[in-house]
Amino acid sequence: MPLLPLFSFMESTSSTAREFIFDPSKWTREQMEDDFLKISKLFNAMKSVVRVPDLDPKYKIAVLASKQDHCLIDLLHAWQDGRLPVDIACVISNHERGPNTHVTRFLEGHGIPYHFLKTTQGNKREGEILDLVQNTDFLVLARYMQTLSGDFLGKYGKDIINIHHGLLPSFKGGNPSKQAFDAGVKLIGATTHFVTEELDAGPIIEQMVERVSHRDSLQSFVRKSESLEKQCLAKAINSYCELRVLPYEENKTVVF
């Protein structure tokens, strides 16, 4: 039966992504991998990825979250409904959740480990986090309100996707909804981006906006922002898993 593979490769100045039909009875998965490796070497690609969703295992991810759990809950239900093409290896949090919370009951019911790692200003528990996520394909920060160090990023060595509750590059850092409210903006937004050493400055994957006005309160800013965050994060994860996100230059992406 013909299948639909995904292929992308990234050069220093450009990126390419393609979908095509292939018949595994005539062209084996191993041979296809080898053929596309030769193509990537021909073009001196810095990175090359070939995936066949119907044959290859789903991407394995870990989700990191703090106290606010609207993005985490939305991801869990999207995964349960089959709307996210990933397997969730574990959830890690610096916020302790009781046994009767919605998140805890959901995770226990689906056999997903939950790791509470209390952080302090002097100890972000990064070594323990690395031990927990070493077999994952990428990480998702679903409102994880801790900054990951350059040392962590280097040792993990894979992509990390973050949701920021503001329309970057404006309103970086903490409390962006209040920053936007105080600035009297007419549009608020949410931004999904790759994590880099510089806070909230990684290549942008997805952004969504909603109009606001003088009639809105700070509470309605926050409520509208949370709705955008859930949609923006889920869309970015799907695009990434479908190889539709191609970084180029230092801080840009092409999203097909």
Disulfide bonds with the S-S distance in Angstrom:
none
